[in-house]
Amino acid sequence: MSQVTVILPDGSSRTVPAGTRVGELAAQLSPGLARVALAAAVDEHLVDLSFPLERDAAVRIITPGSPESLGVYRHSMAHLMAAAVTSLFPGTQCGVGPATDDGFFYDFIVDRPFVPEDLEAIEKKMKEIASRDLPYERKLLPKEEAKGYFEKRGEPLKVELIEEKGGPVVSCYTIDEVFIDFCTGPHVPSSGRLKAFKLLNTSNAYWKGDARNQPMQRIYGTAFFNKEQLDQYLARIEEAKKRDHRKLGKELGLFMFHPWAPGEPFWLAKGTILVNLLGNYMRSVLFPEGYIEVRTPLVFNKALWETSGHWEHYRQNMFLIQTHSDEEAAGLKAMNCPGHMLVYGSEVHSYRDLPLRIHDQSVLHRMEASGVLSGLTRVREFIMDDAHIFITEDQIGAEVERLLRIIERVYHDFGLTPEMTLSTRPPEFLGEKATWDHAESELTKALTQAGQAFTVAPGEGAFYGPKIDFAVTDALGRKWQCATIQLDYQLPQRFRLKYIGADNAEHTPVVIHRAIFGSFERFIALLIEEYAGALPLWIAPVQVAVLPIADRHMEYGRTVLDRLKAAGLRAELDERQEKIGYKIREAQLQKVPYMLVVGDREAAEGLVAVRSRSAGDQGPRRVEDFITAALDQVARKAGEKSAKV
C-alpha cells in the first residue's frame, strides 16, 4: 500500500497509508483530539474529517480553538435549522444558508411568513435532531444527476445553484435521512456536536438578494460552543436593543422615517441641531488645514457619469431620471467626486496651487435595495463630509500622513479609536496594473511612516483606486466602517485635468478622495449606540434643562434660561405643571447632560441646584460658575466616558 507524508502544525511529519481519512489521523495523534475535532485544513483548504489523504500534505485539525471553527460550526447549524424547517413545513424550498460573523441564517420559500411560535417549534426540532447525533455525510454526484434529483424534489433554486456553481461532479450533504442539500462544505461530523444555539428573528429576503427575484423568508440564528458564550452573546443583544439608534432616535426626537420616502431620514428639530453641530465641527477642523467648501448640483446629465465611469460601473446603484431623449438622461448625485472634477477643471492651476483641498457637505442619493435599508446605517439619502484633494505625485505621502493625523484627532474628540485597513485592487478596475501597484505602494509607505498599524484587504479597493478604510469598534464589540482615504489616478485622467508644473509643462494631478465621518447618518447612528443616546455635552442637542419646582419659580427659571443661552449653551425650560421628580425623570430619559433645579433658595440667592445625568446631584452653584464649568467642558470636547450606559 502506498504511503503519504503528513506535515503537522508543529513541523513534525507522520507517514500514513494513502486513503487515510483525516478523522483517523486525528485519532492516531490523540484520542482527545479526535473527540473535539470538527474538520481539518489540508494544505489550508478546509475539508471534512472524512476527507481521504491521497498525497503528501500539510494537515491541521480544526478544533473549537481554531480560527475557522466557529464558521464551520455555524454553517452546520444552518443545515440543522433547514432540516428542522423542512421537517415541520413540508413543501418548503431551501435557498442558501451560510455562516455569518454573528451566527447563521437560511432563506426559505414558504406558504406564509414565519411567526415567533414557529421559531420556538423549529428550535425544539433542532434540539431533537441534534440529540440523535446523526452523521453529516458528503455525497459526490454527477452534475446532471444532482440537477435531476433536486428537480424531482421540487427545488428549482438548488437546480439553479448547481448549474451556476457546480463542476462535472458536485457535492451534497445529508443529515442521515433527514435532510439533503447542495453544498461544498465542510461540516461537523455529526449533529451531536451542535450544542448551544438560539434562533433570533425572521425577515423578508429575496433570492440572491435581488428585489426583482423570488421573495423569501430568512431565519437568523446564532451558535457557540458552550452555553456560557451563548448567554453572553444574548446579553449583548439585549443591550444592543436598548442602544438601538432607531429606538433611541424616535424616543429622543432626533429623526423619523415615512413609507413615502423609504431610506430617507426626516431630521427633526433636535436631530437637525446634531447634524449642524457635526457639520460645523468638521468645518472648524478642516478650514485651518487649508480646505475650501463648495456645493455642487444635485442632478447631472449622464455625460458626467459616462466620463467618470460611474454610468458603466455604478448605474444600477443610482437614481436615474426619466427624460424625453437619451441625450438628456440624468441621474441624482450619488457621490461628489465627478462634480469636484468639474470645479477643479474650471480654472487653470499651477503646482503652487496644490494641494487644493475641496470640501463638500451636500446631499447624496443611492438606490439601496429596500430589503437592506436599516435606520440610519443603510439609507438612500445621506450627507457625507466629503473632500477631494488635488495633489502632485510627490505630495502623496505628506498629504496622507496629514489626513491620518486629522482622522486620529477627530475620532479622539468623539472618544473613538479607529482601526485601519488597506484595500487593494479589485477584480474590475480602471487603469493600468502598474499604476495601481504604485498607488498601493504610496499608501503603504504613508501608513508605515506615520507609525500606523493596519491590515490588508486584497481586492476590496474602489474600481478607480486603492483605499484606506477606518473601522470603529463600539461599546458592544461591533465594527462600524466610517472614514476612508482613497487614492485615484483615474478620474483626473478621464476628466483631462492638468496643472502647470515647475517645468512650465502640463501634468495630471493625483486625487485623494476622503471622508472622515463617512456619512453623517451612519456616524450619528454609531454615536447614539456607542453612548446609548447619552451624547457628550458638547454635541448633546439639549445640553441643559432648567426645572422650576413650582409656578412661582418660573420667572427665575426664565432668567436662568436667558443667561445660559446668552453664553451659547443649548438649554430648555420645563414649564409644565408637574412635580419636580417627574421633570427630573423626563430630563434623564431625554439624556440631557445637566438639569438645573430652581426653587425658593435658588431664586433668592441667584443659585441653581445642579444635577448631572451621569453623576446625580452636584449641589447648589452660582449660575455663572456653572456656565464657566460647562463651557470649559464643551471646549475640551471630553469623550465623557462616564456618560455611557
C-alpha positions in Angstrom: 0.0 0.0 0.0 1.4 3.4 -0.9 2.2 5.9 1.8 1.7 9.7 2.1 3.6 12.1 4.4 1.6 14.4 6.6 3.2 17.7 7.9 1.7 18.7 11.2 1.4 22.3 12.6 4.4 21.8 14.9 6.6 21.0 11.9 6.8 17.3 12.6 5.8 14.7 10.0 4.0 11.4 10.0 3.6 8.7 7.4 0.2 7.1 6.9 -1.3 4.8 4.3 -2.8 6.6 1.3 -6.6 7.0 1.7 -6.4 7.5 5.5 -9.2 9.8 6.5 -8.4 12.9 8.4 -10.5 11.8 11.3 -8.5 8.6 11.5 -5.3 10.7 11.6 -6.7 12.8 14.4 -7.4 9.6 16.4 -3.8 8.4 15.8 -2.4 11.7 17.0 -4.6 11.8 20.2 -7.9 10.3 21.3 -8.7 13.6 23.0 -8.0 15.5 19.7 -10.4 13.1 17.9 -13.1 13.8 20.4 -13.1 17.6 19.8 -12.1 17.6 16.1 -14.7 19.3 13.9 -13.0 19.5 10.5 -9.5 19.9 9.0 -7.3 22.1 6.9 -5.4 20.2 4.3 -2.8 22.5 2.6 -5.0 25.2 4.2 -8.1 24.0 2.3 -11.0 23.2 4.7 -12.3 19.7 4.5 -14.4 17.2 6.4 -12.9 14.7 8.8 -14.0 12.1 6.3 -11.6 13.5 3.7 -9.1 10.9 2.4 -5.4 11.8 2.3 -4.2 10.7 -1.2 -1.0 12.7 -1.4 1.6 14.4 0.8 0.1 17.4 2.5 0.2 19.8 5.5 -2.7 18.9 7.8 -4.2 21.0 10.6 -7.0 19.6 12.7 -9.8 22.1 13.3 -11.0 22.2 16.9 -13.1 24.7 18.8 -10.0 26.8 19.4 -9.1 27.2 15.7 -9.9 30.4 13.9 -12.1 28.7 11.3 -14.0 26.5 13.8 -17.0 28.8 14.5 -17.6 29.3 10.8 -17.8 25.5 10.2 -19.9 25.0 13.3 -22.4 27.7 12.4 -22.6 26.5 8.8 -23.5 23.1 10.1 -26.0 24.7 12.4 -27.7 26.4 9.3 -28.1 22.9 7.8 -29.6 21.7 11.1 -32.1 24.5 11.1 -33.0 23.8 7.4 -33.6 20.1 8.4 -35.9 21.2 11.1 -37.8 23.6 8.9 -38.3 21.1 6.1 -39.5 18.5 8.6 -42.0 20.8 10.2 -43.1 22.6 7.0 -43.3 20.0 4.1 -43.0 21.6 0.7 -40.6 24.3 1.8 -38.0 25.3 -0.7 -34.5 26.0 0.5 -32.3 28.8 -0.7 -28.9 29.4 0.8 -27.7 29.1 4.4 -24.3 30.5 5.3 -22.5 31.2 8.5 -22.1 34.9 9.4 -19.9 36.9 11.7 -22.6 36.7 14.4 -24.3 33.4 13.7 -26.0 32.0 10.6 -29.2 32.3 8.5 -31.1 30.3 6.0 -33.6 31.5 3.3 -36.8 29.6 2.6 -39.8 29.8 0.3 -42.8 29.0 2.5 -46.6 29.5 2.2 -46.7 32.2 4.9 -44.3 34.3 6.9 -42.8 32.7 10.0 -44.1 33.8 13.4 -42.4 33.7 16.8 -44.2 30.4 17.7 -42.7 28.9 14.5 -39.2 29.7 15.7 -39.9 28.0 19.1 -41.1 24.9 17.3 -38.1 24.9 14.9 -35.6 25.4 17.7 -37.2 22.5 19.6 -37.0 20.3 16.5 -33.3 21.3 16.0 -32.5 20.1 19.6 -34.3 16.8 18.9 -32.3 16.2 15.7 -29.0 17.2 17.4 -29.7 14.8 20.3 -29.9 11.9 17.9 -26.3 12.5 16.9 -27.0 12.0 13.2 -24.0 11.9 10.8 -23.3 14.7 8.3 -22.2 12.8 5.2 -20.8 14.2 1.9 -22.0 12.6 -1.3 -20.5 13.2 -4.7 -22.9 13.2 -7.7 -22.5 13.9 -11.4 -23.8 17.3 -12.1 -26.7 16.2 -14.3 -27.8 13.6 -11.8 -27.7 16.1 -8.9 -29.8 18.6 -11.0 -32.3 15.8 -11.8 -32.5 14.8 -8.1 -33.4 18.3 -6.9 -35.7 18.9 -9.8 -37.8 15.9 -8.8 -37.8 17.2 -5.2 -39.4 20.4 -6.5 -36.3 22.6 -5.6 -35.6 24.7 -8.7 -33.4 27.1 -6.7 -31.0 24.3 -5.9 -31.0 23.3 -9.6 -30.1 26.9 -10.5 -27.2 26.9 -7.9 -25.9 23.6 -9.2 -26.0 24.9 -12.8 -24.1 28.1 -11.8 -21.6 26.7 -9.3 -21.2 23.0 -9.8 -18.5 21.4 -11.7 -18.8 18.0 -13.5 -19.2 16.4 -10.1 -21.0 18.2 -7.2 -21.1 17.6 -3.5 -24.2 17.3 -1.4 -24.5 16.9 2.3 -27.0 14.8 4.1 -28.0 14.7 7.8 -28.8 11.0 7.8 -32.1 10.6 6.0 -33.5 13.9 7.5 -32.1 16.5 5.1 -30.0 16.8 1.9 -28.5 20.0 0.5 -26.2 21.0 -2.4 -23.2 22.4 -0.6 -19.4 22.5 -0.8 -19.0 22.1 3.0 -17.2 21.3 5.1 -19.3 20.3 8.1 -19.0 18.8 11.6 -19.0 15.0 11.7 -22.5 14.7 13.3 -25.4 16.7 14.7 -24.5 15.7 18.3 -21.6 18.2 18.1 -24.1 21.1 17.9 -24.9 22.3 21.4 -25.5 25.9 22.2 -27.7 27.8 19.8 -30.7 30.2 19.6 -33.0 31.3 16.8 -33.2 35.1 16.9 -35.6 36.5 14.4 -37.0 36.4 10.8 -37.0 38.9 8.0 -38.1 39.3 4.4 -35.4 38.4 1.8 -35.1 37.9 -1.9 -33.4 35.1 -3.9 -29.8 36.2 -4.4 -30.5 39.5 -2.6 -32.3 41.0 -5.7 -35.7 42.5 -5.1 -36.7 41.5 -8.6 -36.4 37.9 -7.7 -38.4 35.4 -5.7 -39.4 36.7 -2.2 -38.2 34.5 0.6 -38.3 34.3 4.4 -35.0 34.4 6.3 -34.4 32.9 9.7 -31.5 34.2 11.7 -29.8 32.3 14.5 -26.6 32.2 16.5 -24.5 29.4 17.9 -21.5 29.0 20.2 -19.5 26.1 21.5 -20.9 26.4 25.0 -23.9 27.9 26.9 -21.8 30.5 28.7 -20.7 32.0 25.4 -24.2 31.9 24.0 -25.6 33.6 27.2 -23.0 36.3 27.0 -23.9 37.0 23.3 -27.6 37.0 24.1 -27.0 39.5 26.9 -25.1 41.7 24.4 -28.1 41.5 22.0 -30.4 42.7 24.8 -28.1 45.6 25.5 -27.9 46.3 21.8 -31.7 46.6 21.7 -31.6 49.2 24.4 -29.0 51.1 22.4 -30.6 50.7 19.0 -30.4 54.1 17.3 -33.7 53.5 15.6 -35.4 53.2 19.0 -33.5 55.9 20.7 -33.7 58.2 17.7 -37.5 58.1 18.0 -37.5 58.5 21.8 -35.1 61.4 21.8 -36.9 63.2 18.9 -33.9 63.1 16.6 -35.3 61.7 13.3 -38.2 59.8 11.8 -38.9 57.8 8.6 -42.1 57.6 6.5 -43.1 54.9 4.0 -43.5 57.6 1.3 -39.7 58.3 1.4 -38.1 54.9 2.2 -34.5 55.1 3.3 -34.6 58.9 3.5 -34.5 60.3 7.1 -36.5 63.2 8.3 -34.3 65.2 10.7 -36.4 66.6 13.4 -35.5 69.7 15.4 -33.0 68.0 17.8 -31.6 65.8 15.1 -31.1 68.8 12.9 -29.1 70.5 15.7 -26.9 67.4 15.9 -26.3 67.3 12.1 -25.4 71.0 12.1 -23.2 70.6 15.1 -21.2 67.8 13.3 -21.1 69.9 10.1 -19.7 73.0 11.9 -17.3 70.9 13.9 -15.9 69.4 10.8 -15.5 72.9 9.2 -13.7 74.0 12.3 -11.2 71.1 11.9 -10.8 71.5 8.1 -10.7 75.2 7.4 -7.4 75.7 9.4 -6.0 72.9 7.4 -6.5 74.8 4.2 -9.8 73.4 2.9 -12.3 75.3 0.9 -16.0 74.4 0.9 -18.2 74.1 -2.2 -21.7 72.9 -3.1 -22.4 71.2 -6.4 -25.6 70.3 -8.2 -27.9 67.5 -7.2 -28.7 66.4 -10.8 -26.1 65.7 -13.6 -26.5 64.8 -17.2 -25.4 61.2 -17.9 -22.4 62.6 -19.8 -20.8 63.4 -16.5 -21.3 59.9 -15.2 -20.1 58.4 -18.5 -16.9 60.5 -18.2 -16.3 59.4 -14.6 -17.0 55.7 -15.4 -20.0 55.5 -13.0 -22.5 55.1 -15.8 -20.8 51.8 -16.7 -19.8 50.6 -13.2 -22.3 52.1 -10.8 -25.5 53.0 -12.7 -27.6 50.2 -11.1 -27.0 51.9 -7.7 -28.1 55.4 -8.9 -31.4 57.2 -9.0 -32.0 57.8 -12.7 -34.3 60.5 -14.1 -36.7 59.8 -17.0 -36.2 62.3 -19.8 -37.6 62.8 -23.3 -34.4 61.7 -25.0 -31.3 59.6 -24.3 -29.1 62.7 -24.7 -30.9 64.3 -21.8 -30.7 61.3 -19.5 -29.6 62.2 -16.0 -29.0 60.9 -12.5 -29.2 62.1 -9.0 -25.7 62.7 -7.5 -24.5 59.5 -5.8 -21.1 60.9 -5.0 -19.3 64.3 -5.1 -16.2 63.4 -6.9 -17.2 63.9 -10.6 -18.7 67.4 -9.7 -15.4 68.3 -7.9 -13.5 67.3 -11.0 -15.6 69.9 -12.9 -14.8 72.5 -10.2 -11.1 71.9 -10.5 -11.2 71.9 -14.3 -13.0 75.3 -14.4 -9.7 77.1 -13.7 -6.1 76.9 -14.7 -3.9 75.7 -11.9 -0.2 75.9 -11.1 1.8 73.4 -9.0 1.9 76.3 -6.5 -1.9 75.9 -6.0 -1.5 72.3 -4.9 -2.6 70.7 -2.7 -6.1 72.0 -3.5 -8.5 70.7 -0.8 -12.2 70.9 -1.8 -14.8 70.1 0.9 -18.5 69.4 0.4 -21.4 68.6 2.7 -24.2 68.3 0.1 -26.9 65.6 0.0 -26.2 62.4 -2.0 -28.6 59.7 -3.2 -28.0 56.0 -3.8 -30.5 53.3 -4.8 -30.1 50.8 -2.0 -32.4 47.7 -2.2 -35.4 48.1 0.0 -34.5 44.8 1.8 -31.3 46.2 3.1 -32.5 49.6 4.4 -31.9 49.9 8.1 -32.4 53.0 10.2 -29.5 55.5 9.6 -26.9 52.8 8.7 -28.3 51.9 5.3 -30.2 54.8 3.7 -30.9 56.2 0.2 -30.4 59.8 1.0 -27.4 60.9 3.1 -24.9 63.6 3.8 -21.1 63.0 3.6 -18.3 65.1 5.0 -16.7 64.7 1.6 -13.5 66.1 0.2 -11.2 65.7 -2.8 -7.6 66.8 -2.6 -5.7 67.5 -5.8 -2.0 67.0 -5.4 1.2 66.3 -7.3 2.8 62.9 -7.3 5.4 63.8 -4.8 2.8 65.2 -2.3 1.0 61.9 -1.8 2.9 60.7 1.3 2.8 64.0 3.2 -0.9 64.6 2.4 -1.9 61.1 3.5 0.1 61.5 6.7 -1.7 64.8 7.3 -5.1 63.1 6.8 -4.1 60.3 9.2 -3.4 62.9 11.9 -6.7 64.7 11.3 -8.7 61.5 11.5 -6.9 60.5 14.7 -7.8 63.9 16.2 -11.5 63.8 15.1 -12.1 60.3 16.4 -10.3 61.1 19.7 -12.7 64.1 20.2 -15.6 61.6 20.0 -14.0 59.1 22.3 -13.4 56.6 19.5 -10.4 54.7 18.3 -10.4 53.6 14.6 -8.6 50.6 13.1 -7.1 50.8 9.6 -7.4 48.5 6.6 -5.6 49.0 3.3 -7.9 47.7 0.5 -6.2 46.9 -2.8 -7.1 46.4 -6.5 -10.5 44.7 -7.1 -11.1 42.3 -10.0 -12.8 45.0 -12.0 -10.8 48.2 -12.1 -10.0 51.2 -14.3 -6.5 52.0 -15.4 -3.2 50.0 -15.6 -2.0 47.5 -13.2 1.4 49.3 -12.8 -0.4 52.5 -11.8 -2.4 50.5 -9.2 0.8 48.9 -7.8 2.4 52.4 -7.4 -0.7 53.8 -5.7 -0.9 50.9 -3.3 2.8 51.3 -2.5 2.4 55.0 -1.8 -0.5 54.4 0.7 1.5 51.6 2.4 4.5 53.9 2.7 2.4 56.7 4.2 0.9 54.3 6.8 4.2 52.9 7.7 5.9 56.3 8.0 3.0 57.6 10.2 3.6 54.6 12.5 0.1 53.3 12.0 -0.8 49.6 12.4 -3.0 48.3 9.6 -4.3 45.1 8.0 -4.7 44.4 4.2 -7.9 43.5 2.4 -6.9 42.2 -1.0 -9.3 43.1 -3.8 -11.5 45.4 -1.7 -10.5 48.7 -3.3 -12.8 51.0 -5.2 -12.8 50.5 -9.0 -10.7 53.7 -9.5 -8.1 53.3 -6.8 -6.9 51.6 -3.6 -8.1 53.0 -0.3 -7.5 53.0 3.5 -10.7 52.2 5.4 -11.2 53.1 9.1 -13.5 50.9 11.3 -14.6 51.7 14.9 -15.4 49.0 17.4 -18.3 50.2 19.6 -19.2 49.6 23.2 -20.8 46.2 22.3 -17.8 45.0 20.2 -19.4 45.7 16.8 -17.4 47.2 14.0 -18.6 50.2 12.1 -16.9 51.4 8.9 -16.6 55.2 8.9 -13.7 57.1 7.5 -11.9 56.4 4.2 -8.9 57.6 2.2 -8.9 56.7 -1.5 -6.1 57.4 -3.9 -7.2 58.0 -7.5 -5.2 58.3 -10.7 -8.1 57.5 -13.0 -10.7 60.4 -12.6 -8.1 63.2 -13.2 -7.2 61.4 -16.5 -10.8 60.8 -17.5 -11.6 64.5 -16.9 -8.4 65.6 -18.5 -7.3 67.7 -15.5 -4.0 69.5 -15.6 -1.7 71.7 -13.6 1.3 73.7 -14.8 4.4 72.3 -13.2 7.7 74.0 -12.2 9.0 73.0 -15.7 6.2 75.1 -17.3 4.7 71.9 -18.8 1.2 70.3 -18.2 0.9 67.5 -15.7 -2.1 65.4 -14.5 -2.8 65.8 -10.7 -3.5 62.9 -8.4 -6.7 63.0 -6.4 -7.3 61.8 -2.9 -11.0 61.0 -2.1 -11.5 61.2 1.6 -14.4 61.2 4.2 -13.8 61.4 7.9 -17.2 60.8 9.4 -18.2 58.7 6.4 -21.9 59.6 6.1 -23.4 61.8 8.8 -26.2 59.3 9.1 -24.0 56.3 9.9 -21.8 58.3 12.2 -24.7 59.6 14.2 -26.1 56.0 14.4 -22.7 55.0 15.8 -22.6 57.8 18.3 -26.2 57.0 19.5 -25.4 53.4 20.0 -21.9 53.9 21.4 -23.3 56.3 24.1 -26.7 54.7 24.4 -28.2 58.1 23.4 -26.3 59.9 26.3 -24.2 62.1 23.9 -21.3 64.1 25.4 -22.1 67.6 26.5 -20.5 69.3 23.5 -22.8 67.6 20.9 -25.9 67.0 23.0 -28.8 68.7 21.2 -30.1 69.9 24.6 -27.2 70.5 27.0 -29.1 71.9 30.0 -32.7 71.6 31.2 -33.9 74.2 33.7 -36.5 72.7 36.0 -38.6 75.1 38.2 -40.0 73.4 41.3 -43.3 75.4 41.2 -45.0 78.1 39.2 -43.6 80.8 41.4 -40.1 79.8 40.3 -40.9 80.1 36.6 -39.8 83.7 36.3 -36.4 83.0 37.8 -36.2 79.9 35.6 -36.6 82.1 32.5 -33.8 84.4 33.8 -31.5 81.4 34.2 -32.5 80.1 30.7 -31.7 83.5 29.1 -28.3 83.6 30.8 -27.5 80.0 29.6 -28.5 80.9 26.0 -26.6 84.1 26.1 -23.5 82.2 27.0 -24.0 79.9 24.0 -25.4 76.8 25.8 -28.3 74.9 24.3 -30.9 75.0 27.0 -34.7 74.4 27.6 -37.1 75.4 30.3 -39.6 72.8 31.5 -42.7 75.0 32.1 -45.1 72.1 32.7 -47.2 72.0 35.9 -45.6 68.7 37.0 -43.9 67.6 40.2 -40.1 68.1 40.2 -39.4 64.4 40.5 -41.3 63.8 37.2 -39.4 66.6 35.5 -36.1 65.2 36.5 -37.1 61.7 35.3 -38.2 63.1 32.0 -35.0 65.0 31.5 -33.0 61.9 32.5 -34.9 59.8 29.9 -34.1 62.5 27.3 -30.4 62.1 28.1 -30.0 65.8 29.0 -26.4 66.1 30.4 -27.3 68.7 33.1 -30.5 69.6 35.0 -30.7 72.8 36.9 -33.4 72.7 39.6 -34.6 76.1 40.8 -36.7 76.8 43.9 -37.1 79.4 46.6 -33.5 79.3 47.8 -32.1 79.3 44.3 -34.2 82.3 43.3 -33.4 84.2 46.4 -29.6 83.6 46.3 -29.0 83.5 42.5 -28.2 79.8 42.5 -29.1 76.6 40.7 -29.2 73.1 42.1 -27.1 71.1 39.6 -27.9 67.6 38.7 -25.6 65.6 36.4 -27.1 63.0 34.0 -24.2 60.6 34.9 -23.2 61.6 38.4 -26.5 62.7 40.1 -26.9 65.6 42.5 -23.9 68.1 42.4 -25.3 70.6 44.9 -26.0 74.3 44.6 -23.8 76.6 42.4 -23.8 80.2 41.3 -25.2 80.4 37.7 -22.0 82.0 36.4 -19.9 79.3 37.9 -22.0 76.6 36.3 -21.8 78.3 32.9 -18.0 78.7 33.2 -17.6 75.0 34.1 -20.0 73.8 31.3 -18.3 75.9 28.6 -14.9 74.6 29.8 -16.2 71.0 29.4 -17.5 71.9 25.9 -14.2 73.4 24.9 -12.3 70.3 26.0 -14.7 68.1 23.9 -14.4 65.4 26.5 -15.4 61.9 25.3 -17.5 61.8 28.6 -16.9 58.1 29.0 -18.9 58.3 32.3 -22.0 59.1 30.3 -22.0 55.7 28.6 -24.8 53.4 29.9 
